[in-house]
Amino acid sequence: MRRTCRSLRPAFLASCLALLTVAAAWPQEKAAPATVLRAARALDVETGHMIAPAEVLVQGGDIVEIGGTVRHPAGAEVIELGDSTLLPGLIDAHVHLFLHPGAEDLQTVQESVAERTIRATLAARADLLAGFTAERDMGTEGAGPADTAVRNAIDAGWIPGPRMRVSGNAIDILGGHEDAAGYNPDQHVLPNATHANNAAELVTVMREQFKQGADVIKIYQTGKDKMIDGRLVTPYQYTADELQAAVAEAARVGKTVAVHATGEPGTLYAARAGVASIEHADELSDETLRIMREKGIYAVPTFVISEYFAAHPPAPASADRLKKMLEFHAKEFRKQLAAGILFAMGSDVGPFPHGTQAREFVLMVQYGMQPLAAIQAGTLHGAKLLGWQGHIGALKPGYWADIVAVPGDPLADISALTRVSFVMKGGVVYRR
């Protein structure tokens, strides 16, 4: 019997209806021949200089001029944004479009890839409307290369969403961090990652993922994590030589490797291998920090997911452990800041609601980062990590017109980034 939205459970029906609503309304606006944005301020994220008042001229999807006043071509649309600050579009380097709040390990069991893909399109729209005009999807968690389809649909203009770099399924060892452990083995529950147990298997899996459209490779390098006597204990999954083989294979085709790595020695092996970024990075030894600084490897802290899980533990018995892990990470973060390594903003959004991840900026500042540095992590540094430097991440003539506005001054109140009031991507207005 042919299945339709009517034959599916209510939660998915709501997703179907929401997607139909999005499709019917899309596109809501088209790029004007010329647009002038006018606001009280615009932030130069490279220097921290605030242009006040500020105007930005956008034509053909690009930024043409920025200053106190700019040319107003005949017929240009002028958008008044009042007491706001203009910023480059925000960049989240660690998202999961294919996850949503709830039992994360059961989503791949209970929901089809088709359902999860529909949910992913809704997640992409929510993130865009929250001001995130570019993102890196860090694993579909069992949905294979479905994020390639979402990325391509966004690029084709079929659905609204951020610019995407996608990784397909993450890679894991047999019995590793995402290998569906704890289930009845007779049920053969599928893992949320693709198995590779040595360097040769890593290369084979990566080549298949590149064939399927992956822009970046995500590898699970540590886990599961435990706190023992105030110490983080987490087994590594690949040696430095195995990770080096993966990094070399990615470099062969001009791509990069990011690793999920929370502690030593897995983080050290990843740094020695020369990965592009270490996700979560709860613990980084002095030697790891030295190598990261020398090689320009980014740490992506993902505080907000830890805060969310500490407040919403999967089981009451885990609440204290999760809180202690967050406190441990916050203390280590201050050491990492002092070491002078690079940071990119990444939230791990998905297990908590899409469109709310700007909370990550607030936590980065709360735990010791200066507001300008936090904004740079989610603009300049994110652009470089995603391979879009020179195109996004700053308000400059010749850059793509990915622009957001927030109320007030985010350098004085970083939480302004959680209240985005205007979103433009590629010269097209998505929120105003």
C-alpha positions in Angstrom: 0.0 0.0 0.0 1.4 3.4 -0.9 2.2 5.5 2.2 1.3 9.2 2.4 1.6 11.8 5.1 -1.8 10.6 6.3 -0.5 7.1 7.1 2.4 8.3 9.2 2.5 9.0 12.9 1.4 12.5 14.1 4.9 13.8 14.7 5.9 13.1 11.2 2.7 14.5 9.9 3.5 17.8 11.5 6.9 17.7 9.8 5.2 17.0 6.4 2.8 19.9 6.8 5.6 22.2 7.9 7.7 21.3 4.9 4.7 21.9 2.6 4.2 25.3 4.2 7.9 26.2 3.6 7.7 25.0 0.0 4.6 27.0 -0.7 6.1 30.2 0.7 9.5 29.7 -1.0 11.1 31.9 -2.1 9.6 34.7 0.1 11.8 37.4 -1.4 14.2 37.7 -4.3 17.4 39.8 -4.4 16.6 43.4 -5.4 18.8 44.9 -8.2 20.4 47.0 -5.5 19.8 47.1 -1.8 21.1 49.6 0.8 21.1 48.4 4.4 21.1 51.2 7.0 21.7 50.6 10.7 23.1 52.4 13.7 26.3 50.3 13.5 28.3 47.8 11.5 31.1 45.7 13.0 34.5 45.2 11.3 35.1 41.8 12.8 38.8 41.8 11.9 39.6 44.9 14.0 36.7 45.4 16.3 36.1 48.8 14.9 32.5 49.9 14.9 31.2 52.0 11.9 28.5 54.3 13.2 26.2 55.0 11.5 26.6 52.4 8.8 25.3 51.6 5.4 26.0 48.6 3.1 25.4 48.5 -0.6 24.5 45.1 -2.0 24.3 44.3 -5.7 24.2 41.0 -7.5 24.4 39.0 -4.3 27.7 40.7 -3.3 28.7 43.5 -0.9 29.8 46.5 -3.1 30.4 49.2 -0.5 30.3 49.7 3.3 30.8 52.9 5.2 29.0 55.7 7.0 27.3 56.4 3.7 27.3 54.6 0.4 26.0 55.2 -3.1 22.3 54.8 -3.6 21.8 53.5 -7.2 18.6 54.5 -8.9 15.8 52.1 -7.8 17.8 50.7 -4.9 15.7 49.4 -2.0 16.7 51.0 1.3 16.1 48.8 4.4 16.1 50.7 7.6 17.3 48.6 10.5 17.4 51.2 13.3 19.3 50.7 16.5 21.0 47.5 15.2 24.5 46.3 14.5 25.2 44.8 11.1 27.5 41.7 11.1 28.6 39.1 8.7 26.3 36.0 8.7 27.1 33.7 11.5 28.9 30.4 10.9 28.3 27.2 13.0 31.1 24.7 12.3 29.4 21.8 14.1 25.7 21.0 13.5 23.6 17.9 13.1 20.7 18.7 10.7 19.5 15.1 11.0 19.0 15.1 14.8 16.3 16.7 16.9 15.6 16.7 20.7 14.7 13.4 22.1 16.4 10.0 22.4 19.2 10.5 20.0 20.2 6.8 19.7 16.6 5.8 18.9 16.0 8.3 16.1 17.9 6.1 13.6 15.9 3.1 14.7 12.5 4.6 14.7 12.7 7.2 11.9 13.3 6.4 8.2 16.0 8.3 6.3 13.2 9.9 4.3 11.6 11.3 7.5 14.9 12.4 8.9 15.7 14.2 5.6 12.5 16.1 5.8 13.3 17.1 9.4 16.7 18.2 8.2 15.2 20.6 5.8 13.2 22.2 8.6 16.3 22.3 10.8 18.2 24.1 8.0 15.5 26.7 7.7 15.4 27.3 11.5 19.2 27.8 11.6 19.2 30.2 8.7 16.4 32.3 10.3 18.5 32.4 13.5 21.3 34.1 11.5 23.5 31.2 10.6 24.2 31.6 6.9 26.9 28.9 6.7 27.3 25.6 8.6 29.2 22.3 8.6 27.0 19.3 9.1 29.1 16.9 11.3 27.5 13.5 10.6 24.0 12.4 9.7 24.1 9.8 12.5 23.0 6.9 10.3 21.4 8.7 7.4 24.4 8.2 5.1 24.9 10.8 2.4 21.4 12.3 2.8 23.0 15.6 3.9 24.4 15.9 0.3 20.9 16.1 -1.0 20.0 18.8 1.5 23.1 20.8 0.6 22.3 20.5 -3.1 18.7 21.5 -2.6 19.7 24.6 -0.7 22.3 25.4 -3.4 19.7 25.0 -6.1 17.3 27.3 -4.4 14.7 24.7 -3.8 14.6 25.1 0.0 15.9 27.8 2.3 19.0 27.1 4.4 22.6 28.0 5.2 25.5 27.3 2.9 26.5 23.8 3.8 29.7 21.7 4.1 28.6 18.1 4.7 30.3 15.0 6.0 27.8 12.2 5.4 28.1 9.4 7.9 30.9 9.8 10.5 33.5 7.1 10.7 34.0 4.9 13.7 35.8 1.7 14.8 34.0 -1.6 15.5 32.7 -1.3 19.1 33.5 2.4 19.1 31.7 5.6 20.3 28.8 5.3 17.9 28.5 1.6 17.3 25.0 1.0 18.8 26.5 -0.6 21.9 24.1 -1.7 24.7 21.4 -3.3 22.4 20.4 -6.9 22.0 23.1 -8.2 19.6 20.6 -10.5 18.0 18.7 -7.5 16.7 21.7 -6.2 14.7 20.9 -2.6 15.4 22.8 -0.5 12.9 25.5 1.9 14.1 25.3 5.7 13.6 28.6 5.7 11.9 30.5 3.7 9.2 33.1 1.2 10.4 36.8 1.5 9.6 39.2 -0.4 11.7 42.6 0.5 10.2 44.3 3.0 7.8 43.4 1.0 4.7 39.7 0.8 5.7 39.7 4.5 6.6 40.8 5.3 3.1 38.3 3.0 1.5 35.4 4.5 3.5 36.5 8.0 2.8 36.7 7.4 -1.0 33.1 6.1 -0.9 32.0 9.2 1.1 33.7 11.5 -1.3 32.0 9.7 -4.2 28.7 10.3 -2.4 29.3 14.1 -2.1 31.1 14.7 1.3 33.0 17.9 1.6 34.7 17.0 4.9 35.4 13.8 6.8 34.3 13.3 10.4 36.1 10.7 12.5 35.2 9.6 16.0 38.5 9.6 17.8 37.6 9.2 21.4 34.8 7.9 23.6 33.0 6.9 25.6 33.9 9.5 28.2 34.2 9.0 32.0 35.1 11.2 34.9 37.2 9.3 37.5 38.4 11.2 40.5 38.1 14.5 38.7 40.0 13.2 35.7 38.6 12.7 32.1 39.2 9.2 30.9 38.4 8.4 27.3 39.9 5.7 25.0 41.3 6.7 21.7 40.1 4.9 18.5 42.8 5.5 16.0 46.6 5.9 16.2 48.3 9.0 14.9 49.6 7.0 11.9 46.1 5.9 11.1 44.7 9.4 11.3 47.7 10.7 9.2 46.6 8.3 6.4 43.1 9.8 6.6 44.4 13.4 6.5 46.6 12.5 3.5 43.7 11.0 1.6 41.5 14.0 2.3 44.3 16.4 1.2 44.7 14.4 -2.0 41.3 15.7 -3.2 41.6 19.1 -1.5 39.4 18.2 1.5 39.9 18.0 5.3 39.3 15.8 8.3 37.6 16.8 11.6 37.7 14.6 14.7 35.4 14.1 17.6 38.0 14.1 20.4 37.4 15.1 24.0 40.6 14.0 25.7 44.1 12.6 25.8 45.8 10.8 24.2 43.3 10.9 21.3 43.5 14.6 21.0 47.3 14.5 20.8 47.2 11.8 18.1 44.8 14.0 16.1 47.0 17.0 16.4 50.1 15.1 15.3 48.1 13.8 12.3 47.3 17.4 11.3 43.5 17.3 11.3 41.7 20.6 10.5 39.7 20.7 13.7 39.3 19.0 17.0 35.6 18.9 18.0 34.6 19.3 21.7 38.3 19.5 22.8 37.4 19.1 26.5 41.0 18.3 27.4 44.2 19.3 25.5 47.6 18.7 26.9 50.4 21.2 26.7 52.0 19.2 23.9 48.7 19.0 22.0 48.2 22.8 22.4 51.7 23.4 21.1 51.1 21.4 18.0 47.7 22.9 17.4 49.1 26.4 17.7 52.0 25.5 15.2 49.7 23.8 12.7 46.8 26.2 13.0 44.3 23.5 14.1 41.0 24.8 15.3 39.3 23.8 18.6 35.5 23.7 18.4 34.3 23.7 22.1 30.6 23.0 21.7 29.7 24.2 25.2 26.0 24.6 24.6 25.3 20.9 24.0 27.1 20.1 27.3 24.9 22.6 29.1 21.8 21.2 27.5 22.6 17.6 28.5 23.5 18.7 32.0 20.1 20.3 32.3 18.3 17.5 30.5 20.1 14.3 31.4 19.1 11.1 29.6 18.9 9.5 33.1 18.8 11.1 36.6 22.0 9.2 37.5 24.0 10.9 34.8 23.1 14.5 35.8 26.0 14.9 38.2 28.5 13.4 35.8 27.4 15.7 33.0 27.6 18.7 35.2 31.1 17.8 36.3 32.2 17.3 32.7 31.0 20.8 31.8 32.8 22.3 34.7 35.9 20.4 33.8 35.7 21.7 30.2 35.1 25.3 31.2 38.3 25.2 33.4 40.3 23.6 30.6 39.0 26.2 28.1 40.6 29.0 30.1 44.0 27.2 29.7 43.4 26.8 26.0 42.6 30.5 25.7 45.9 31.3 27.4 47.8 29.0 25.0 46.7 31.1 22.0 45.2 28.4 19.8 42.5 29.0 17.2 38.8 28.5 17.9 35.8 28.2 15.7 32.3 28.4 16.9 30.4 25.1 16.8 27.3 24.2 18.8 26.5 20.5 18.2 22.9 21.7 17.6 20.4 18.9 16.9 20.0 17.2 20.2 18.8 20.6 21.3 16.5 22.8 19.2 17.8 24.1 15.9 17.8 27.9 15.7 18.8 28.3 19.4 22.5 27.6 19.0 23.7 31.3 19.3 23.8 30.5 23.0 27.3 29.1 22.3 28.6 32.6 21.9 27.3 33.5 25.3 28.9 30.5 27.0 32.3 31.1 25.2 32.3 34.6 26.7 31.0 33.4 30.1 33.9 31.0 30.3 36.6 33.5 29.5 36.7 34.5 25.8 36.4 38.2 24.9 33.2 39.1 22.9 35.1 40.1 19.8 37.1 36.9 19.8 33.8 34.9 20.2 32.3 36.7 17.2 35.5 36.1 15.2 35.2 32.4 16.1 31.7 32.4 14.5 32.6 34.5 11.4 36.3 34.8 10.3 37.5 31.6 11.8 34.5 29.6 10.7 34.8 30.9 7.2 38.5 29.7 7.0 37.7 26.3 8.6 34.9 25.7 6.1 37.1 26.8 3.2 35.1 30.0 2.3 37.7 32.6 3.5 37.6 35.6 1.2 34.0 35.0 0.4 32.2 35.1 3.8 33.0 35.9 7.4 33.4 39.6 7.1 31.7 42.7 5.7 33.9 43.6 2.8 33.5 44.8 -0.8 33.6 41.7 -3.0 32.4 39.3 -0.3 29.1 37.5 -0.7 26.3 39.4 0.9 25.7 37.2 3.9 24.6 39.8 6.5 22.7 39.7 9.8 21.5 42.4 12.2 21.2 42.2 15.9 19.7 44.7 18.4 22.1 47.0 20.2 25.9 46.4 20.4 27.1 42.7 20.6 30.5 43.8 21.9 28.7 45.2 25.0 26.1 42.4 25.2 27.1 39.2 23.4 23.6 37.8 24.0 22.4 40.1 21.2 23.5 37.3 18.9 20.6 35.2 20.2 18.2 37.9 19.0 18.9 38.2 15.3 16.3 40.5 13.7 17.5 40.5 10.0 19.0 37.8 7.8 20.4 38.2 4.3 22.2 35.4 2.4 23.7 36.0 -1.0 21.7 39.3 -1.3 18.4 37.6 -0.6 16.5 38.7 2.5 15.1 35.8 4.5 14.2 37.6 7.7 13.3 41.2 8.3 
